[in-house]
Amino acid sequence: MTEGKHPHFPIFFIMQEVRDYDGVWNKLKEDAARITAQATGLYNRYRPLIKYVESELRSMGLLEEGDHAGANLSLDFDNLVKLNAKLIEYHQSQIEPNIGQAKLLELIRLNPNRLKFQTQLNHLEYLQNLHIETIW
């Protein structure tokens, strides 16, 4: 290396890592949007049946208002819609600025939040595959 020159590898490495973080966050955001869209279509299609079954389960004492996730399709659907909105807002306010400014350390610090979003989405992913048999 000649005097006055410095290695550029770290800058390229940082930019590649920032692009990688951008990619995984965008994939999560796209997956959440896709799952939410599919679930919304199915939920709207089967809403009367879902409401009826949940009403019957409540009347038999088998389902409480605000019952745990998985037992209450309406609650899970609402949680999925809220999760998608939260993810969009979080991405816009926290991730996009750090990607735009190539703040790799901040993106690394925020990565556990991505994993939390991913875990929550994985738990609600079944809603994109609602079928009448699932509800009944």
N, C-alpha and C positions, 0 to 999 in steps of 0.2 A: 504494500500500500504506500502510496506517495504522500508526502507531507501535504496537509490541507485537505485530504480526502478522508472520509469516514465510511464505515461499512453501512450499507442500507438494509442488510438482512433483517434487523429487528423491526424496521418500519414495515417491510413486506410481511413479516411474520405477524405483527400486530394487526395489519389490515386483513390478512387471511383469517385470523381468529375472530375479528369483528364480523366479517362476512359469514363465518360459520355460526356465530351466535345469532346473527340476523336470520339466517336460514332456519335454525331450529325454532326460534320464536315465531317466524312467519308460518312454519308448518303447523305449529300448535294452534295459532290463530285460525289458519285455514281449516284445520280439522274441526275445531270448535264450531266454526261457522257452518261447515258442511253437516256435522252431526245435528246442530240446532235446527238447520233448515229441514233436514229429513225428519227429525222428531216432530217439528211443528206441523208438517204436512200430515203425518200419521196421527198425531194427537188431535188435530182438528177433525180428521176423518172419523176417529173413534171417540171423540169427546163425550157424546151422549151415553155411550156404553160404559166408558170409564167412570163417569159421574154416577151412573146407576149402580154399577158394581161397588164403588166406594161407599155410596149411600147405604146399600144393603149390608156391607161389611160393618159399617158404623152401627147400624141398627141392631146387629147381632152382637155388638161389643167386640168385634174382631179387628177393628181399625179405629184408632183414636185420631182426633183432629191433630194435625202436625206430627203424625206417627213417623217413626224413623224412615230414613230413605230406603227405597226398595220396596216398602210395603205400600206406599202411597204414590201411584203414578202421577197424580196431579202435582203433588209436592215435588217429586223428582223433576218433572217437566219445568216447573217454575224455577227450581234450582239450576237447571241447565241453562235456561234463558238468562238468569241473573249471572251465572258464571261466564257466559259468552260476553255479556255487556261489560262485566268487570274486567275480563281479559282484554277487550278492545280498549277500554279506558286506560288500563295499566300499561298496555303496549304504547299507546300514544303519549302518555305522560312520563313514563320511565324509560322505556326501551328505545323508542325512536330518537330522542335527544342524545342518548349515549352512543347509539350507532352513528348518528350524524357527526358526532364529535370524536368518534373512534376512541371512546373511553373504555378500553378493554377491562381494566381492573373493576370498574363499576359494573360492567356486564357480568363479570365473574361473580361479583358480590350479589347480584340479583338472580343468579341462576337457581338457587334453591326455591325462589318463588315460582319459577317456570316449572320446576318439578312438582310443586304443590298444585299448580293449575292442572298439570298433566294428570296427576293422581285423581283429582276431582273429576276431570273429564272422563278418565277411564272408568270411573265408578258409574257415570251416567250414560256412557256410550250405548248401553243396551237399548235406550229409548229410540235410537234410529232404526231398530229392528222390531218395533211393536207390530204384532199381528193379533188378530182376534183371539187366537188360541192363547196368547200370552196374557191377555186381559181376562179371559174367561177362566 
